[in-house]
Amino acid sequence: MAITASPPTVRELHRAPRTVAMSMGFSRYRLSEVNFNRFAILCGPIGQLLFFLFLPASLLLPPVSPSMTASETRDHYLRNETGMKGGISLMVLAGMFWPIFAAGINRQLARIPNVNPTILWAQLGAGSIAGISLMLPSMFFAATIYRLERDPALTQLLSDTAWFVFAMGFPPFIAQDLMITYAILSDNSAEPLFPHWMAWVNTCLTFTYYPALGVHCVKKGAIAWNGALSFWLGAVGFALQIGVLVFFMMKAVAKPDAEEEYGTSVESDESGSA
């Protein structure tokens, strides 16, 4: 009678390289994988830093006011053209790091017992799109300063578009964070890989993004793209959220997989009995 093998699960696919390496005694592989996993998690704050460095480099901290006239807007960019060019180059690089960050998160979430594979794919997909959201504003800012000799009204139009993309490109981050939260809360083991309260903190901090949904409705006040709620509160919330996430992800990287702990104990028992 033929025996049909069941297909490997997502978690088994994630662990396959490490399991093979450990069974062959390749300790160097274990070390290099852990280091790369740490690098992948650090790609989050690296991408975030490149994104926000655009602002001081371009002398846009605080951002220009949406209530400025077309001539005032163009004059501002004329005065800061060199800084804008450097800041744009930094921001576009942010999109390179965020998908790696999402992959690093996926590696750790895959270790949660019986985690739904759909959650992992959704987190990875949302994180990849979030990388586009990080670098897309740089292209609109590049178009804004590319021909500053044009009609000031056109420069203002491009500037408005750039700031709308900058402020309103957060939905992929919310989707990514919700998947992370759902995965963490689905861990019903006696000793969860991540504390459940971390998931609630992660979700609550995403609420700081929502005021930016109204930036296209006003030109002054807390909801404007340079306002206290849409810009400053969102920036602080984004920084805190990634800080908490990176801290606990790095702690998870340092913990061995359950299979490794079992394998170590078996090896100890065999050596003792020998």
Secondary structure, 3 states (H helix, E strand, C coil): CCCCCCCCCHHHHHHHHHHHHHHCCCHHHHHHHHHHHHHHHHHHHHHHHHHHHHHHHCCCCCCCCCCCCHHHHHHHHHHCHHHHHHHHHHHHHHHHHHHHHHHHHHHHHCCCCCCCHHHHHHHHHHHHHHHHHHHHHHHHHHHHHHCCCCCHHHHHHHHHHHHHHHHHCCHHHHHHHHHHHHHHHCCCCCCCCCCHHHHHHHHHHHHHHHHHHHCCCCCCCCCCCCCHHHHHHHHHHHHHHHHHHHHHHHHHHHCCCHHHHHHHHHHHHHHHHC
